[in-house]
Amino acid sequence: MPEKTDWEAKAANILKAELKRKGVTYAQLVDKLSAIGVDEKEVNIRNKLARGKFSAAFMLQCLEAVDIKGIHF
């Protein structure tokens, strides 16, 4: 199985950090995504963030769902 690239790891770490900063769990993220019309399961979110394999669109959906207007690199 291929390893995460540095870019994938960075993207996952940024999203995880922003969720933690907002105090949002994966279960809460599922509810917040559902509120904006995005159907995800908690296990799928957990796997995406663990693997670091997700689209830019998914990252933007998550940021929008938890009302994050900007991120720090």
C-alpha positions in Angstrom: 0.0 0.0 0.0 1.5 3.4 -0.9 2.4 5.7 1.9 1.0 9.2 2.4 2.8 11.9 0.5 4.0 14.9 2.4 1.2 16.9 0.7 -1.5 14.5 1.7 -0.2 14.4 5.3 -0.1 18.2 5.4 -3.7 18.5 4.1 -5.0 16.0 6.6 -3.1 17.7 9.5 -4.5 21.1 8.6 -8.1 19.8 8.5 -7.7 17.9 11.7 -6.1 20.9 13.5 -8.9 23.2 12.3 -11.5 20.7 13.6 -9.8 20.4 16.9 -9.5 24.2 17.2 -13.2 24.5 16.7 -13.8 21.5 19.1 -15.7 19.5 16.5 -15.7 15.7 16.6 -16.0 13.5 13.6 -19.6 12.7 14.7 -20.4 16.4 14.9 -18.8 16.9 11.5 -21.2 14.3 10.0 -24.2 16.4 11.3 -22.7 19.7 10.2 -22.0 18.3 6.7 -25.5 16.9 6.5 -26.9 20.4 7.3 -25.2 21.7 4.1 -26.3 18.7 2.0 -23.2 16.5 2.2 -23.9 12.9 3.1 -20.9 11.3 4.8 -20.5 8.6 7.5 -18.3 9.0 10.5 -16.2 6.0 9.6 -15.6 7.4 6.1 -14.5 10.8 7.5 -12.2 9.0 9.9 -10.7 6.9 7.1 -10.2 9.9 4.8 -8.4 11.9 7.4 -6.3 8.9 8.5 -5.2 8.2 4.9 -4.9 11.8 3.9 -6.8 11.0 0.7 -9.6 13.4 0.1 -10.5 16.0 -2.5 -10.1 19.7 -2.2 -13.9 19.9 -2.5 -14.3 17.6 0.6 -11.9 19.9 2.5 -13.8 23.0 1.5 -17.1 21.3 2.5 -15.7 20.5 5.9 -14.4 24.0 6.4 -17.7 25.5 5.4 -19.7 23.1 7.6 -17.8 24.2 10.7 -17.8 27.9 9.7 -14.0 28.2 9.2 -13.4 31.3 7.0 -9.6 31.0 6.8 -6.9 28.5 7.7 -3.3 29.0 9.0 -0.5 27.2 7.3 
